[in-house]
């Protein structure tokens, strides 16, 4: 029938078929904030039912594999190089957490669809040389076709 009975109390079952795609990390020189580390990519929904409110966790590591910093970010936003180079901290946070963009692209993500994400580390720790990204959580939309109501 195509109904899914994922256990909403088990966060792993809600993200197990979400796939990170086209992930890349790069640095940007921001006029007001100095060096930024940016990690961006897409999350693809490989579940047979929709997902929403997909949240990622990005971590920066030093050359010896020690985690230096971790940051979570809702998927749904992407930023232009112009924004990354010119916006101050408050404007960056506002753009990354724009509720309209999140609602538009990170709710009711249909099977096979992708959601963009951008994580920005302002004032990254010295010695950061590697990164990891994982999907921290996601939810199933309430409504017809989902047995979680």
N, C-alpha and C positions, 0 to 999 in steps of 0.2 A: 504494500500500500504506500510505502514511502514515508511512513511515520517513524520517528526516531525517539528512543527512550533513554537518551543520555541522562545520567544522574546529575542534576544541577548542584548537588552537594559535593560532587567530585570534580574539582577544577580541571584535572588532566583529561577527563572524558570530553570536556567542552572545547579543548584546544588540540586534541590529538591528530586531527585531520586538517589543521590549518598549516599552510606551508609558507615559509619565508622565500621570497623571490627577488632577484635583482638587487640584493643588498650591497651597498657600497659605503665606504667611509672616506671622508676627505676633510681637509682643513680649509678654513676660510678666514681671511683677515677682515675683521669688522672694524669700521672707522672709530666706533665709540668704545668697543669692548675688547679689542685686541684679537687674539687668536681664538677661533671656535673650532671644535671638532663636531662634524656633522655625520650622522649615520642615517641613511635613507634606504627605502626599498618598498616592497609591497607584501601584503599578506593575501594569499589565495585561499578561498574556502573550498576545500575538497570534501566537505560533508554533503550528504544528500539533502540537508535542510539548511535554512539560513542561520547565520550567526550575527552578533552585533556587539558593540562596545568592546572591540578587540583592543587589548592593552599590551604594550610591549615593555620589556625591560632591557636596557642596554647597559653594558659594563665596559669600563676601560681597564686595561691591565698593563703592568710594566713588562720589561723584557724577560723577567724571571717568572712571569705567570702569576704575580700577586695582583688581586683586584684593587684598584685605586679608588674607583667611584662607580656608583650605580645610579641609574635614573629611569623612572617609568614614564611612559607617554601613551596616551590614547592614539590609535591609528586614525587616519581620516584627513590629515593635513599634509600638504607639501609646501615647500617654500622656494621662492626664486632666489637665484644668486644675488640679485639686487637687494632683496629683503635681508638676506644673511649678511651682506656687506654693510648695510646702512642702519638697520633698526637697533634701538637701544634695548636693554634687558627687558623692560616692561613691555615694549612693543613686540619683541620676540615671543615672550610668554603669551601675550594676547593672541598673536597669530597662530601659535602652536596649539592653543587651547580654545580656538574659535568654535563655539558650540554649534553654529550654523553649519560649518564644514564637517564637524564630527557627525551631526545628525544626518546630514545629506549623504555622506559616504560610508559611515560606520554603523548604520542601523539597517537591519534586514538585508545583510550581505548574502545574496543568493548563491547557491552552489555554482562553482566555477568562476565567480566574480572575484576581483581583487580590490584591496583597499590600500592606498598609499600611506606611508608613514615617514616622519622625520623626527629624529631626536637630536637636540643641539646641546652640547656641553659648552657652557660659557666658562671661561677661565679654567680650562682643563688642567689636571695635575701635570707637573713636569714629569717626564719619563714615561708618559702614556704611549705605548707602542703597539698595542693590540686591542681588539674589541670582541665582544660577543653580544649577540642579540637573541632573545628568546621571547616567545609569546607567553605572557604571564597569565592572561585570563581572557575569557570571552563569555558571552551569554547567549542563550537561545531566546529569540523573540517570543513573546507570549502570543498565543492566537491559534487559529485553525492549523492543523498539521503538526503541532507540537504537543506532546503529552506531558507538559510541565505545568499546566495551569492548575 
